[in-house]
Amino acid sequence: MIDLYYWPTPNGWKVSIALEEFGLPYKVHLINIGAGDQFKPDFLKIAPNNRMPAITDPIGPDGAPISIFESGAILQYLARKTGQFGGTTERARIAVDQWLMWQMGGVGPMAGQAHHFLKYAPQMGHDIAYAKDRYRNETARLYGVLDRRLADHEYVAGDYSIADMAIWPWASLWEGQQQTLDDKPHLARWLDLVASRPAVQRGQALHLDLRTAKQDRTGQQTLFGRKT
């Protein structure tokens, strides 16, 4: 059974969705990022960048246990381990990898900063118009790229893959990023298509009630203000 270190965020959902899609048994260890669990020494042994998600697989390469941090690396590992959702040919694998990297380097950071400066920063007394415009606009540009890609592809890399599992959790929160789908019909279609998958529904629902808990000022300072 894989140990999943998790909190219900878009990055957490990537791996909970993947584990459901792959059909792998797993045990959840909640990492309350508002309470600072990600900075605890035991977790840092698994995820030295003090970020979740992370996993420990007791049956890793050569049958030995392995711990993995970074959601994209976890998805690639699980795809290789199971032989699923990673592309069945070299061209297909390249397509999956490049769109996974696009999410890791683009959508995740930009949409994450949009969330931060549009929602959390004003609550903390930092209402910065330039930052709000910058990240809202860059997120819109990226979703335009995605919409054009999906105009002639059912899923992002062709077949359903870990690229979809990585992008969907962030793109599904488009409203909180102050985006519109009115001019992105292909993105809207894909969002609904992925959301209809039972494994996606189960993965996103994992401890979803914890996400709705209001973050107090202390929790915000722990999450956004701590340097180490």
N, C-alpha and C positions, 0 to 999 in steps of 0.2 A: 504494500500500500504506500503510495506516494504521500509525503507530508507537504501540504500546501500552506505557506505562510502568506496571509491574505488579509485585505480589508476591502470593502465594497467600493472600489474606485474603478475608473476605466482601465487602468493598468492591471488591477486585480482581476477584473472581469476577463481580460484576455486569457488568463491562465485557467480560471474556473470554467470558462466556456470551452477551452481546448480540452481540458480533462474530461468534460462531459462528452464532447464530440469524439474523442479518442476512446471513450468507454473504459478509462483507467480508474481503478479504485483509488480514493485519496482520503486523507484525514486533514481537516482544517485546523490550523493554528491561527487564531485571530491576532493581528498586529495592529493595535489601536494607534494609528498615526497621530491622533489628537492628544493622546496621553503620553506619547514619546516611546512607545514600545520598540520602535525601529532603531532606537539608540542603545538598547540594552545589550550587554556583552554577549549573551548567548545568541542573540539574533545576528550580531555583527560577525560572528564566526561563520554564519551561513551567507550573509549578504553584507560585505564590507563597505558598500556604498550607502548603508543605512536607508535603503529603500525597499519596499515590497512591490511586487510579489517575489517570492523565492520558493524553490522546492528542494526537497531531499528525496532522492530515489534510492531505496535500499538495494535495488538490483540495477546498478548502473553499468557502465562499460566493463567488460570482463567479469561481470557479476559482483563487482565491488560497489559500495554506496558512493553516491556523488551528490553534492549540493550545487545548485545553480541559481544565480541571480541574474537580473535583467530579463524582462518579459520576452523580448525578441529571441534571446538565446534559449530561453526555456521552450518557446514554441518550436524553434528549429530542432532542438534536442528531441522533443516529443514526436515530431514528425519523422525524424530518422529512426527513433526507437520503434515506432509502430509501423512505419512504411505507409503512413496515411497523410493526406492533405499537404504534402510538401512538393508535389509535382512528380509525375511518373517518367518523364524524359528529362534530359539535360536542359533543353529549351524551356520546358515547363518549370523546372526548378529555378532557373534564372529569373523567369517572370515572377514566381512567388517571392524569391529573395529580394528582388529589386523593389517590389511594392511593400514588402515587410520593412525594408530599410527606409523607404519613403515615409512610412508611418512613424518609425522610430526617430527619424531625423527631422520630420516635418510636422505632420498632423499632431502627434503627441505633444511636442514642445510648444507649438504655436497655439493649439487649442487650449492647452493647459495654462499658458500665460494669459490667453483671453479670459478664461474662467477666473484666474486670479485677479486681474486688473479690473474686470467688469463687476465682480461680485465681492471678493474678499478684501482687496485693498481699500475700497471705500469704507468698508466696515471698520477697518483698522486706522482710518484717518488719512488715507493716501489716495485721493481721487485725482488720477493723473490722466488728463485728456489725451496726451500724445500716446501714452502706452495703450490706452483703450483702443484708440484708432489703429495703431500699429498692428496689434495682435488680432483685432477683429478683421481688419482688411487682409492680413496674410492668411488667416484661416479661411476667409472667403475665396481667396485665390486658390488655395489648395483644394477646396471643395469643388471649385470650377474644373481643376485638373481631373479630379476624380469623376465628376459628372461626364466629362468628355471621354474618359476611358470606358465608362460603363455604357456609353451610347452604343457600342458594338461588342460588348462583353457581358455575359450574364453575371459573372462574378469578376472580381478585380483582376485576378491572374488567369482568367479563363474558366477553369473548374473551381469549385469551392475549395478554399485552402486556408492555411494559417494566416495568409495576408488579410483575408476577410475577417478572421477572428481578431486580428490586431487592430484593424481600422474601425470596425463597426462600433466598439464600445465608445470611442471618442466621437465618431460622427453621429451616433444616436443622441448625443447631447447637444445637437446643433442649436436648439432654442436658447440654452444657457450661454452659448457663445455669441448670441445675437446675430444669428445667420438666418437666411431664408432659403426655402426649397422651391419657391415659385419659379425660378429660372433654372432649376436643376432637376428636371423630371426623372432623369436616369438615376441620379443619386437617391431620389425619393423612392423609386421602384426597388432599388437594391436594399435600402434600409428596411423596407417592409419584408422583402424576400428573406433576408438574413434573420430578422426578428421572428419570422414564422417557424424557424427551426426549433424543435423541442429542446435540443441540447443548449442552444443559445438562451432560451427562456430559463432553463434550470440554472445555467451558469450565472446569469445576471441576477437571478432571484436569491442567490446564496447570501444569507445574512443582509438582505437589502434593507431591513428595518433599521440597521445601524447607520445607514447612510442618511436617513431622515433626521437623526438626532441633531439638534442645533449645536453648532460649534461656538463655544464661549471664547472670550478674549484670551484666556490662558491657553486654550487649545490651539487658537490661531497662532499665538506666539510660539508655541512648541512646534507647530507644523511649518511655519514660514520663517521664524526668526532664529532658530538654532543653527549654529555654524558647524558643529561637530557631532 
